Every structure is written in C-alpha cells, then in structure tokens.
Amino acid sequence: MGAFSLPKNGFAIRGGKSILSYFMFQDESAILTRIKESPVITIWGHGLPDEDCYGCQIGLREILRANFPDKKVYAVGTGVPRLFKRLAPTDVVSDEEVRESFAILVDVSCLRRVEDPRVFTAKSFAKFDHHMPNPEEYFDDLMIVEPKRVSCGELIAEFAFRNHLKVPKLAAEALYSGICTDSGRFEFYGTNADTFRVVAKLFDCGVVPDTLLSIVFQEEAKVVHFRSYILEHSKVEGKVAYCRLTKEDYLPFGLTFEEASGLATVLGALKTEFYVLFTADLEGEVRVEMRSHAPYAVQPTAMEFGGGGHLYAAGCSIHKGDENGYDSIIRALNAIEPSED
C-alpha cells in the first residue's frame, strides 16, 4: 500500500484491521521558510539516541551551517559518543538560546519523547520523522513524515538535495551512517530504490565508507560476548523468541543499560516471527524492544502497550514490578495475524 496524505493527526484503519495505514506529511517549503527566518535553530533527538538519530542531528546541523552561516545551529543531546571523533560532537546550548530557537525534531515522533525536556521551551517546532503514527503522541506543527522510509536520514538528505542545499562531507557521512545502521546495512524492511538513490548522492558529497563503517559497526569484545549470552538465555514461546535481562545479567559484562537494551537484533538469528528483548534498568523499569519479520506487523502491539515505533521494529515499557507485563506482551504478539502490507 503506497503512502498517501491525510489531514494532520488523522488516522485510517485498513480493512477493519487494527493496523494504521501509512501516511505522509510534507511541509517542506514551510520548514525551509521557517529555517530562513530563524536566527537560532536547535536540533533534537529521542532518548537513548541511535546512529540514525545522531546522524540526522549532525547531518542537518552541518547542512544548515554550510548554507546559512549567519545562523546559530546546534545539535542538542548526548548523541553517540563513540562516533564523536570520527564525525562530530553534539553541542552545549544555553537555556536562553533554546527559548529563542526554532526547534527541529529528528527521528522522534513528539516532544515528550525528546531526550532533553528543554525542547518544550523553544519558540517554534518542526520535525523530520519516519515512525508510525500514534494518536497519543500529538504533534501539530510543521513536519516531514514518511513511515515507510527505512531511516530518517533519507528524509533529511532528500530535503537538502531537493532544495539545492550544499551537503558538506561531514553531513553526508553522518546521514550515511544513520541510513546504514537503521537499514541493517540495507537489509531491513523499507530499504528500496529510493534508499540507494539517496546513498549515491551522498557518495558524491564525499562519503568514505570503509573508515566510517569500520567504526560505526565496530563492537567491543564485551558486547560480542554478551550477544552470545543473550542467545544462550533466550526462550521461544509460539511465534515469539525473547530474552529477559536484569542488571545482574549485563553489569558483570561491563555493559550499561543503554548498551544491553540495544541488542534486540541478536534474537533475529532465531527462526521465529517475532523477537523481543526485555531489559530492566538499574531501577527495575523495563525497556521492551520488539522486532518482527514481514508480514507480521509489531508496531500496533507496541502502541497498545503505550509505545510505538516502526511497522516491524517498535518498543514500549513495563513498569517495575509488573510481572504480568511480560506474559501479556508475548500473548499479544502470538495473537497477531499476517498483515496485508
């Protein structure tokens, strides 16, 4: 089913099923106008930022700095520190500058999911995003949203190319790293001819893939060892492979909660329709990362449990002490029928 336009924050149910239809918002000219009008621009990502989120922040920042040198442009948040030396660090921004800024969200669906809550104090807002819609994640400002895209980096690169903006090498490499990781090196659902057309143009801007990807996909020995630990402690119930982790599992390996909870794709090696990684943080709150293989859509289930994400990669949370939450999610996933898309 192709992308189509709906009124802002409108949703459609396909064939009476509980799967939200794809939608697309394109406020491109309005966003560009707002950029030109704004002396201060801040760029924000989601909590626990991944490479696509960070790559979009740095990529958009460098594009805007190159084309509008009179403006103050900042990327706000923790980013992905291991890539700072190869790409660039994020910025330290004062509260006053945030209040005066045009805030652009990247790879994040709404203000409450932004990593830094100061975003609420900004003067105006826009977003670039590729997550599926969630009625509870209200955002009624300027946006470019295409849920069928495999990465948000594609949207920002196309925005620059369509509007004839200069794309410096640093911006191109940041966006390329995000596209590579969110697509699983061009393997995941959503990778298509448009993905490769964007990448080809980024290569023309100076991307050097070997030295970049050797860092992007490099893992410390402790992470490699923990991947084996996850598989050894995984279980399968019906169509669902899963693993439950607590701090007692990952801390002895020297891993942080953020590192451990980001390894859901390890379970994809098991022959099941769904795979889920449950990871408790140091206080006992559980991050739930759900993945699935087409045509089994996982995002509607994540949304039912207060989360969201992409059609075949989404997440939610389980509150501390809620032992029933695990079984409820596994039962819900096992009840899913193949989607039409």
Backbone hydrogen bonds in HBPLUS format (Angstrom, degrees):
<---DONOR---> <-ACCEPTOR-->    atom                        ^
c    i                          cat <-CA-CA->   ^        H-A-AA   ^      H-
h    n   atom  resd res      DA  || num        DHA   H-A  angle D-A-AA Bond
n    s   type  num  typ     dist DA aas  dist angle  dist       angle   num
A0024-MET N   A0004-PHE O   3.04 MM  20  5.75 122.8  2.37 150.2 150.6     1
A0010-GLY N   A0007-PRO O   2.87 MM   3  5.20 137.2  2.05 146.7 138.8     2
A0021-SER N   A0012-ALA O   3.06 MM   9  5.51 168.6  2.07 153.7 155.6     3
A0017-LYS N   A0014-ARG O   2.96 MM   3  5.72 167.3  1.97 128.0 131.1     4
A0025-PHE N   A0145-VAL O   3.11 MM 120  5.12 148.7  2.21 131.9 141.5     5
A0145-VAL N   A0025-PHE O   3.02 MM 120  5.12 153.8  2.09 134.8 142.0     6
A0027-ASP N   A0143-MET O   2.99 MM 116  5.45 146.2  2.10 140.4 149.3     7
A0031-ILE N   A0027-ASP O   2.91 MM   4  6.12 153.7  1.98 156.5 164.7     8
A0032-LEU N   A0028-GLU O   2.97 MM   4  6.25 164.6  2.00 156.6 160.5     9
A0033-THR N   A0029-SER O   2.96 MM   4  6.14 155.6  2.02 144.3 151.2    10
A0034-ARG N   A0030-ALA O   2.95 MM   4  6.16 159.4  2.00 145.2 150.7    11
A0035-ILE N   A0031-ILE O   2.89 MM   4  6.16 153.2  1.97 150.1 157.8    12
A0036-LYS N   A0032-LEU O   3.02 MM   4  6.29 160.3  2.06 148.9 153.4    13
A0037-GLU N   A0033-THR O   3.02 MM   4  6.26 139.0  2.19 143.7 155.3    14
A0038-SER N   A0034-ARG O   3.10 MM   4  6.11 125.4  2.42 142.3 154.3    15
A0038-SER N   A0035-ILE O   3.26 MM   3  5.32 146.3  2.38 100.7 110.0    16
A0072-LYS N   A0039-PRO O   2.96 MM  33  6.28 169.6  1.97 164.1 163.1    17
A0102-PHE N   A0040-VAL O   2.90 MM  62  6.31 155.1  1.96 148.2 151.9    18
A0041-ILE N   A0072-LYS O   2.80 MM  31  6.20 163.6  1.83 166.4 171.8    19
A0074-TYR N   A0041-ILE O   2.90 MM  33  6.37 157.5  1.95 157.4 164.8    20
A0042-THR N   A0102-PHE O   3.06 MM  60  6.19 157.1  2.12 134.7 141.5    21
A0104-ILE N   A0042-THR O   2.80 MM  62  6.17 167.7  1.81 164.7 167.8    22
A0043-ILE N   A0074-TYR O   2.76 MM  31  6.05 140.5  1.92 151.0 164.3    23
A0076-VAL N   A0043-ILE O   2.86 MM  33  5.91 167.8  1.87 161.2 164.8    24
A0044-TRP N   A0104-ILE O   2.90 MM  60  6.16 160.4  1.93 149.4 155.1    25
A0106-VAL N   A0044-TRP O   2.86 MM  62  6.10 156.2  1.91 171.4 175.7    26
A0115-GLU N   A0045-GLY O   2.94 MM  70  6.18 167.1  1.96 149.2 150.1    27
A0054-TYR N   A0050-ASP O   2.97 MM   4  6.16 177.2  1.97 159.7 160.7    28
A0055-GLY N   A0051-GLU O   2.69 MM   4  5.57 154.8  1.75 139.0 148.0    29
A0056-CYS N   A0052-ASP O   2.87 MM   4  5.95 150.9  1.96 143.3 150.4    30
A0057-GLN N   A0053-CYS O   3.05 MM   4  6.35 154.8  2.12 147.3 154.3    31
A0058-ILE N   A0054-TYR O   2.97 MM   4  6.26 171.5  1.98 162.1 162.3    32
A0059-GLY N   A0055-GLY O   2.76 MM   4  5.69 155.8  1.82 141.4 149.9    33
A0060-LEU N   A0056-CYS O   2.88 MM   4  5.80 168.9  1.89 144.3 148.1    34
A0061-ARG N   A0057-GLN O   2.98 MM   4  6.00 156.7  2.04 141.1 148.7    35
A0062-GLU N   A0058-ILE O   2.94 MM   4  6.07 167.8  1.96 152.7 155.2    36
A0063-ILE N   A0059-GLY O   3.04 MM   4  6.21 152.3  2.12 146.6 154.6    37
A0064-LEU N   A0060-LEU O   2.96 MM   4  6.13 167.8  1.98 154.7 157.4    38
A0065-ARG N   A0061-ARG O   2.89 MM   4  6.08 159.1  1.93 151.4 158.0    39
A0066-ALA N   A0062-GLU O   3.02 MM   4  6.01 152.5  2.09 138.2 145.1    40
A0067-ASN N   A0063-ILE O   3.09 MM   4  6.26 148.0  2.20 145.0 153.2    41
A0068-PHE N   A0064-LEU O   2.77 MM   4  5.57 143.4  1.90 147.7 155.9    42
A0071-LYS N   A0068-PHE O   3.03 MM   3  5.82 170.2  2.04 128.7 130.9    43
A0091-ASP N   A0075-ALA O   2.80 MM  16  5.47 173.3  1.80 166.6 166.1    44
A0083-LEU N   A0080-VAL O   2.88 MM   3  5.80 166.0  1.90 134.0 138.7    45
A0084-PHE N   A0081-PRO O   3.04 MM   3  5.14 163.2  2.07 109.3 114.8    46
A0087-LEU N   A0083-LEU O   2.75 MM   4  5.75 161.0  1.78 159.8 166.0    47
A0098-VAL N   A0094-SER O   3.09 MM   4  6.41 155.2  2.15 149.1 156.2    48
A0099-ARG N   A0095-ASP O   3.03 MM   4  6.32 160.0  2.07 149.8 154.3    49
A0100-GLU N   A0096-GLU O   3.16 MM   4  6.42 137.6  2.35 141.1 152.1    50
A0101-SER N   A0098-VAL O   3.08 MM   3  5.15 162.3  2.11 108.7 114.1    51
A0123-LYS N   A0101-SER O   2.97 MM  22  5.59 137.9  2.15 148.1 160.9    52
A0103-ALA N   A0124-SER O   2.80 MM  21  6.01 161.5  1.83 157.2 152.0    53
A0126-ALA N   A0103-ALA O   2.96 MM  23  6.44 131.4  2.20 157.3 161.6    54
A0105-LEU N   A0126-ALA O   2.82 MM  21  6.17 167.6  1.83 148.5 148.4    55
A0128-PHE N   A0105-LEU O   2.81 MM  23  6.22 152.5  1.88 156.4 163.7    56
A0107-ASP N   A0128-PHE O   2.90 MM  21  6.25 141.5  2.05 148.9 160.6    57
A0113-ARG N   A0110-CYS O   3.23 MM   3  5.71 151.9  2.31 110.4 118.2    58
A0114-VAL N   A0111-LEU O   3.08 MM   3  5.37 165.1  2.10 112.7 117.2    59
A0119-VAL N   A0116-ASP O   3.22 MM   3  6.27 171.5  2.23 129.2 130.8    60
A0120-PHE N   A0117-PRO O   3.24 MM   3  6.13 162.1  2.27 124.7 126.0    61
A0121-THR N   A0118-ARG O   2.94 MM   3  5.64 159.1  1.98 121.5 127.6    62
A0122-ALA N   A0119-VAL O   3.12 MM   3  5.57 169.5  2.13 117.7 121.0    63
A0127-LYS N   A0142-LEU O   2.95 MM  15  6.52 130.7  2.20 132.2 146.8    64
A0144-ILE N   A0127-LYS O   2.85 MM  17  6.29 152.7  1.92 157.4 166.6    65
A0129-ASP N   A0144-ILE O   2.99 MM  15  6.47 156.9  2.04 157.2 161.4    66
A0146-GLU N   A0129-ASP O   3.16 MM  17  6.69 152.2  2.24 153.7 158.0    67
A0132-MET N   A0309-GLY O   2.78 MM 177  5.79 163.1  1.81 151.6 155.9    68
A0137-GLU N   A0134-ASN O   2.86 MM   3  5.41 163.9  1.89 123.8 129.3    69
A0149-ARG N   A0146-GLU O   3.11 MM   3  5.84 168.2  2.13 124.1 127.8    70
A0155-LEU N   A0152-CYS O   2.97 MM   3  5.35 120.6  2.34 106.6 120.5    71
A0156-ILE N   A0152-CYS O   3.29 MM   4  6.73 157.1  2.34 155.0 160.9    72
A0157-ALA N   A0153-GLY O   3.00 MM   4  6.14 163.6  2.03 150.9 155.9    73
A0158-GLU N   A0154-GLU O   2.91 MM   4  6.08 165.5  1.93 152.6 156.7    74
A0159-PHE N   A0155-LEU O   2.93 MM   4  6.06 152.1  2.01 141.3 149.5    75
A0160-ALA N   A0156-ILE O   3.07 MM   4  6.32 156.7  2.12 147.4 152.4    76
A0161-PHE N   A0157-ALA O   2.94 MM   4  6.23 165.8  1.96 154.4 158.3    77
A0162-ARG N   A0158-GLU O   2.82 MM   4  5.83 170.1  1.83 154.7 157.8    78
A0163-ASN N   A0159-PHE O   3.28 MM   4  6.25 144.4  2.42 135.4 143.7    79
A0165-LEU N   A0160-ALA O   2.90 MM   5  4.97 174.7  1.90 152.7 151.5    80
A0164-HIS N   A0161-PHE O   3.18 MM   3  5.07 164.3  2.20 105.6 107.6    81
A0172-ALA N   A0168-PRO O   2.96 MM   4  6.26 162.5  1.99 157.3 162.6    82
A0173-GLU N   A0169-LYS O   2.89 MM   4  6.13 161.1  1.92 158.2 162.6    83
A0174-ALA N   A0170-LEU O   2.99 MM   4  6.13 155.3  2.05 145.9 152.8    84
A0175-LEU N   A0171-ALA O   2.99 MM   4  6.19 166.1  2.01 154.1 157.4    85
A0176-TYR N   A0172-ALA O   2.89 MM   4  5.99 156.8  1.95 145.1 152.4    86
A0177-SER N   A0173-GLU O   2.96 MM   4  6.07 155.8  2.02 144.4 149.8    87
A0178-GLY N   A0174-ALA O   3.23 MM   4  6.50 152.4  2.31 142.0 148.8    88
A0179-ILE N   A0175-LEU O   2.96 MM   4  6.26 156.7  2.02 151.4 157.9    89
A0180-CYS N   A0176-TYR O   2.90 MM   4  6.08 163.7  1.93 152.9 157.3    90
A0181-THR N   A0177-SER O   3.12 MM   4  6.25 161.6  2.16 144.4 148.8    91
A0182-ASP N   A0178-GLY O   3.00 MM   4  6.05 170.4  2.01 151.5 154.7    92
A0183-SER N   A0179-ILE O   3.07 MM   4  5.93 141.9  2.22 139.9 148.9    93
A0185-ARG N   A0180-CYS O   2.70 MM   5  4.70 170.6  1.71 163.1 159.7    94
A0184-GLY N   A0181-THR O   3.07 MM   3  5.05 157.1  2.12 102.1 109.2    95
A0187-GLU N   A0183-SER O   2.72 MM   4  5.80 148.0  1.82 147.2 153.9    96
A0188-PHE N   A0183-SER O   2.79 MM   5  5.01 173.8  1.79 141.2 143.4    97
A0191-THR N   A0188-PHE O   3.20 MM   3  6.12 160.7  2.24 143.6 146.0    98
A0195-THR N   A0192-ASN O   3.01 MM   3  5.31 123.7  2.34 103.6 117.6    99
A0196-PHE N   A0192-ASN O   3.40 MM   4  6.88 154.2  2.47 150.7 156.3   100
A0197-ARG N   A0193-ALA O   2.94 MM   4  6.24 147.4  2.05 148.9 159.0   101
A0198-VAL N   A0194-ASP O   2.99 MM   4  6.20 159.6  2.03 151.7 155.8   102
A0199-VAL N   A0195-THR O   3.03 MM   4  6.31 162.6  2.06 147.1 152.2   103
A0200-ALA N   A0196-PHE O   2.91 MM   4  6.02 154.4  1.98 142.0 148.5   104
A0201-LYS N   A0197-ARG O   3.23 MM   4  6.50 155.4  2.29 143.3 148.6   105
A0202-LEU N   A0198-VAL O   2.98 MM   4  6.32 149.9  2.07 148.5 157.8   106
A0203-PHE N   A0199-VAL O   2.92 MM   4  6.22 148.4  2.02 149.6 157.9   107
A0204-ASP N   A0200-ALA O   3.20 MM   4  6.56 144.6  2.34 138.9 148.0   108
A0204-ASP N   A0201-LYS O   3.12 MM   3  5.04 120.0  2.50  90.9 105.7   109
A0205-CYS N   A0202-LEU O   2.94 MM   3  5.02 141.5  2.09  98.0 110.0   110
A0206-GLY N   A0203-PHE O   3.02 MM   3  5.32 165.4  2.04 111.6 115.0   111
A0213-LEU N   A0209-PRO O   2.78 MM   4  5.65 169.8  1.79 154.3 157.4   112
A0214-SER N   A0210-ASP O   3.14 MM   4  6.01 144.9  2.27 139.5 148.2   113
A0215-ILE N   A0212-LEU O   3.07 MM   3  5.60 146.5  2.19 109.8 118.9   114
A0216-VAL N   A0212-LEU O   3.00 MM   4  6.27 163.6  2.02 147.7 153.1   115
A0217-PHE N   A0213-LEU O   2.99 MM   4  5.76 172.0  1.99 143.2 145.2   116
A0218-GLN N   A0215-ILE O   3.26 MM   3  4.97 156.3  2.32  96.7 103.7   117
A0223-VAL N   A0220-GLU O   3.03 MM   3  5.47 129.8  2.29 108.3 120.6   118
A0224-VAL N   A0220-GLU O   3.21 MM   4  6.62 159.7  2.26 152.8 158.5   119
A0225-HIS N   A0221-ALA O   2.92 MM   4  6.15 161.9  1.96 154.7 159.3   120
A0226-PHE N   A0222-LYS O   3.00 MM   4  6.11 147.7  2.10 134.9 144.0   121
A0227-ARG N   A0223-VAL O   2.95 MM   4  6.21 141.4  2.10 146.4 156.3   122
A0229-TYR N   A0225-HIS O   3.17 MM   4  6.54 149.0  2.27 140.1 149.1   123
A0230-ILE N   A0226-PHE O   2.93 MM   4  6.25 154.7  2.00 152.6 157.3   124
A0231-LEU N   A0227-ARG O   3.22 MM   4  6.56 163.7  2.25 149.6 152.7   125
A0232-GLU N   A0228-SER O   2.92 MM   4  6.13 158.4  1.97 150.8 157.3   126
A0233-HIS N   A0229-TYR O   3.04 MM   4  6.21 138.5  2.22 144.2 154.4   127
A0233-HIS N   A0230-ILE O   3.19 MM   3  5.25 130.4  2.45  96.0 108.8   128
A0234-SER N   A0231-LEU O   3.31 MM   3  5.12 168.5  2.33 103.5 105.2   129
A0235-LYS N   A0242-TYR O   2.82 MM   7  5.47 156.6  1.88 158.4 166.4   130
A0242-TYR N   A0235-LYS O   2.84 MM   7  5.47 158.6  1.88 155.2 161.1   131
A0237-GLU N   A0240-VAL O   2.80 MM   3  5.29 162.3  1.83 159.2 162.2   132
A0240-VAL N   A0237-GLU O   3.03 MM   3  5.29 165.6  2.05 125.8 128.3   133
A0274-PHE N   A0239-LYS O   2.91 MM  35  6.01 157.5  1.96 171.7 167.3   134
A0241-ALA N   A0274-PHE O   2.93 MM  33  6.22 163.9  1.95 142.2 145.3   135
A0276-VAL N   A0241-ALA O   2.81 MM  35  6.33 149.1  1.91 150.1 160.2   136
A0243-CYS N   A0276-VAL O   3.11 MM  33  6.68 138.9  2.29 154.2 166.0   137
A0278-PHE N   A0243-CYS O   2.94 MM  35  6.13 172.7  1.94 167.4 169.1   138
A0245-LEU N   A0278-PHE O   2.72 MM  33  5.97 158.0  1.77 158.9 166.8   139
A0280-ALA N   A0245-LEU O   2.92 MM  35  6.15 164.9  1.95 145.3 149.6   140
A0249-ASP N   A0246-THR O   2.89 MM   3  5.37 153.9  1.96 112.1 120.6   141
A0250-TYR N   A0246-THR O   3.42 MM   4  6.92 156.3  2.48 154.5 158.4   142
A0251-LEU N   A0247-LYS O   2.98 MM   4  5.55 159.1  2.03 142.9 149.6   143
A0253-PHE N   A0250-TYR O   3.08 MM   3  5.38 141.1  2.24 106.8 118.0   144
A0255-LEU N   A0250-TYR O   3.26 MM   5  5.49 160.3  2.31 149.6 144.1   145
A0254-GLY N   A0251-LEU O   2.84 MM   3  5.06 158.1  1.89 112.3 119.6   146
A0260-ALA N   A0256-THR O   2.99 MM   4  6.23 169.5  2.00 155.8 158.5   147
A0261-SER N   A0257-PHE O   2.87 MM   4  5.90 169.4  1.88 157.5 160.6   148
A0263-LEU N   A0260-ALA O   3.36 MM   3  5.87 152.0  2.44 122.1 121.0   149
A0266-VAL N   A0263-LEU O   3.13 MM   3  5.81 161.0  2.16 118.4 124.0   150
A0267-LEU N   A0264-ALA O   3.08 MM   3  6.00 146.5  2.20 126.6 131.0   151
A0268-GLY N   A0265-THR O   2.96 MM   3  5.16 152.6  2.03 106.0 115.0   152
A0269-ALA N   A0266-VAL O   3.33 MM   3  6.24 170.5  2.34 121.1 122.8   153
A0270-LEU N   A0267-LEU O   3.05 MM   3  5.74 167.2  2.06 119.6 123.7   154
A0272-THR N   A0270-LEU O   2.98 MM   2  5.88 124.3  2.30 111.6  95.5   155
A0293-HIS N   A0273-GLU O   3.03 MM  20  5.54 147.9  2.13 154.9 160.0   156
A0275-TYR N   A0291-ARG O   2.97 MM  16  5.31 159.9  2.01 142.3 143.5   157
A0291-ARG N   A0275-TYR O   2.86 MM  16  5.31 144.0  1.99 155.3 166.6   158
A0277-LEU N   A0289-GLU O   2.98 MM  12  5.23 158.6  2.02 144.2 150.3   159
A0289-GLU N   A0277-LEU O   3.02 MM  12  5.23 168.8  2.03 146.7 150.1   160
A0279-THR N   A0287-ARG O   2.95 MM   8  5.20 166.7  1.96 148.8 153.3   161
A0287-ARG N   A0279-THR O   2.79 MM   8  5.20 164.0  1.81 151.3 146.9   162
A0281-ASP N   A0285-GLU O   2.73 MM   4  5.49 160.1  1.77 157.3 161.8   163
A0284-GLY N   A0281-ASP O   3.09 MM   3  5.20 153.5  2.16 105.0 113.2   164
A0286-VAL N   A0318-ILE O   2.90 MM  32  4.94 170.1  1.91 163.0 160.8   165
A0318-ILE N   A0286-VAL O   2.93 MM  32  4.94 153.0  2.00 136.8 144.0   166
A0288-VAL N   A0316-CYS O   2.89 MM  28  5.18 163.9  1.91 155.4 150.5   167
A0316-CYS N   A0288-VAL O   3.00 MM  28  5.18 148.3  2.11 136.7 146.2   168
A0290-MET N   A0314-ALA O   2.78 MM  24  5.29 156.8  1.83 151.8 157.6   169
A0314-ALA N   A0290-MET O   3.00 MM  24  5.29 155.0  2.06 141.1 149.1   170
A0292-SER N   A0312-TYR O   3.08 MM  20  5.06 145.1  2.21 144.0 136.9   171
A0296-TYR N   A0293-HIS O   2.95 MM   3  5.84 165.8  1.97 132.5 135.4   172
A0339-SER N   A0295-PRO O   2.57 MM  44  5.30 173.3  1.58 163.2 160.6   173
A0298-VAL N   A0311-LEU O   2.74 MM  13  5.82 141.6  1.89 160.0 172.7   174
A0301-THR N   A0298-VAL O   3.16 MM   3  5.59 124.3  2.49 109.7 122.6   175
A0302-ALA N   A0298-VAL O   3.16 MM   4  6.50 160.2  2.20 154.4 160.5   176
A0299-GLN N   A0311-LEU O   3.16 MM  12  4.77 157.4  2.21 126.1 126.8   177
A0303-MET N   A0299-GLN O   2.95 MM   4  6.17 156.5  2.00 155.8 162.3   178
A0304-GLU N   A0300-PRO O   3.02 MM   4  6.30 145.8  2.14 139.9 148.8   179
A0305-PHE N   A0301-THR O   3.29 MM   4  6.63 137.4  2.49 143.2 153.2   180
A0305-PHE N   A0302-ALA O   3.15 MM   3  5.31 134.9  2.36  98.5 110.5   181
A0307-GLY N   A0302-ALA O   2.80 MM   5  4.99 151.9  1.88 145.2 139.5   182
A0306-GLY N   A0303-MET O   2.99 MM   3  5.05 153.8  2.06 114.9 113.3   183
A0308-GLY N   A0315-GLY O   3.00 MM   7  5.74 146.8  2.11 159.4 168.8   184
A0315-GLY N   A0308-GLY O   2.95 MM   7  5.74 159.4  2.00 154.5 158.5   185
A0310-HIS N   A0313-ALA O   2.70 MM   3  4.93 157.9  1.75 152.3 147.8   186
A0313-ALA N   A0310-HIS O   3.41 MM   3  4.93 155.6  2.47  92.4  99.3   187
A0322-ASP N   A0319-HIS O   3.10 MM   3  5.74 161.3  2.13 143.1 143.5   188
A0323-GLU N   A0321-GLY O   3.05 MM   2  5.76 124.6  2.37 108.5  92.8   189
A0325-GLY N   A0322-ASP O   3.19 MM   3  5.53 148.8  2.29 105.0 113.7   190
A0328-SER N   A0324-ASN O   2.95 MM   4  6.09 157.3  2.00 155.0 162.4   191
A0329-ILE N   A0325-GLY O   3.11 MM   4  6.22 158.4  2.16 146.2 150.4   192
A0330-ILE N   A0326-TYR O   3.08 MM   4  6.39 165.7  2.10 154.3 158.4   193
A0331-ARG N   A0327-ASP O   2.88 MM   4  6.02 162.1  1.91 150.6 155.6   194
A0332-ALA N   A0328-SER O   2.98 MM   4  6.11 158.1  2.02 143.3 149.6   195
A0333-LEU N   A0329-ILE O   2.98 MM   4  6.20 156.8  2.03 151.6 157.2   196
A0334-ASN N   A0330-ILE O   3.02 MM   4  6.21 158.8  2.07 147.4 153.3   197
A0335-ALA N   A0331-ARG O   3.12 MM   4  6.33 129.9  2.39 140.2 152.7   198
A0335-ALA N   A0332-ALA O   3.25 MM   3  5.21 137.1  2.45  93.0 104.6   199
A0336-ILE N   A0333-LEU O   3.13 MM   3  5.39 163.0  2.16 110.2 115.5   200
